[in-house]
Amino acid sequence: MAKQKKLSKGQSRRISANHQKRLHKAKQQKADTTDTTWQADNLGPTESAVVLSRFGQHADIETHNGEVLRCNIRRTVSNLVCGDEVIFRRAKVSEGDLAGVIEATEERRSQLTRPDFYDGIKVVAANIDQILMVSAVLPEFTPQIIDRYLVACEDMGIEPILVLNKIDLLDDEGLQNIEEVLDIYRELGYKVLLVSNKSEQGIDELKQQLVDKNSIFVGQSGVGKSTLVNTVLPNADILTKQVSENSGLGQHTTTVSRLHHLPSGGNLIDSPGIREFGLWHLDVERVTFCFKEFREYIGGCRFRDCKHLNDPGCLLIEAVEQGKISQLRFDSYHRILESMADGRAGARAPRV
């Protein structure tokens, strides 16, 4: 038997490339066949629904009469998130636990986004009225984190509510110190809630704030978001874990975003914990604008390219010196700009 001639490197590459093409074509044909099964005679008329949660290419949706269905997502529908209002069609003959297919999404009234190094700008939730930014005295009360969330809220045009959790851990002196910081935000017109799940202080006010609105809790891990969700929505059964005694950082306890109905009306979206909230997708000018107390001074500095740092004739610096702008907020502003300039664009929490 003749010895088989060894393939050259070029032949091996061409064979491998052809194999990959055939494999890709087979997968595409399978996907097309799967998508085709949701067409033709197997689908009913279009209906409206709201997305409760998404799992890869499937989503749980709720119809106007309260019926919850799990549906396939048409490949032409992208970026589907909690709170999206969708158009779907029921399957006359369902496939497993899939009851139909989502055909399209309605235009969003608002959306919460965050930058992602791999996916670009990532949408977290849609059609929300307010963002409740939860911080706590444990692991650490960090105004710089609050300012990052506020910039994001101002950029998206969504009302922010500041929620300080675990205040039962504060003594009188500690509470007074934090109140002085929170007064800065109150004077800017931001609503501030002080709550404690343990002592139940502020819980009724928190529940009232959620009535008839679509809300989402955001905040770093360990601040007690899931515990607060359990408090305002006992049947949600959101898992909670204690703050790590070794690192002081919270453990991620929510893995899939989900929309819950509140007994008093309105909806609450519980989403995975966010340790950092990068702002690297924003222009410097946009970040400056999103510090709302800066706006009346923007464009009035002596130099058009004023960096608001050591520049002569800077109106922002003058406002800080005159007590019209908080030094804490001004410093936080420059911390954000530093994180944007260092190439990582806020991908980590600011140094404190």
Salt bridges, closest charged atoms under 4 A:
ASP32 OD1 - ARG75 NH2 2.95
ASP35 OD1 - ARG74 NH1 3.68
ASP35 OD2 - ARG75 NH2 3.94
GLU47 OE2 - ARG90 NE 2.61
ASP60 OD1 - ARG70 NE 2.67
ASP60 OD2 - ARG258 NH1 3.43
GLU62 OE1 - HIS261 NE2 2.30
GLU67 OE1 - ARG90 NH2 2.77
ASP84 OD1 - ARG108 NE 2.73
GLU85 OE2 - ARG109 NH1 2.94
ASP97 OD2 - ARG70 NH1 4.00
GLU103 OE2 - ARG74 NH2 2.79
GLU103 OE2 - ARG89 NH1 3.94
ASP147 OD1 - ARG329 NH1 2.74
GLU154 OE1 - ARG295 NH2 2.90
ASP155 OD1 - ARG286 NE 2.82
GLU179 OE1 - ARG186 NH2 2.86
ASP183 OD1 - ARG186 NH1 2.72
GLU293 OE2 - ARG329 NE 2.80
GLU338 OE1 - ARG351 NH2 3.90
ASP342 OD2 - ARG348 NH2 2.98
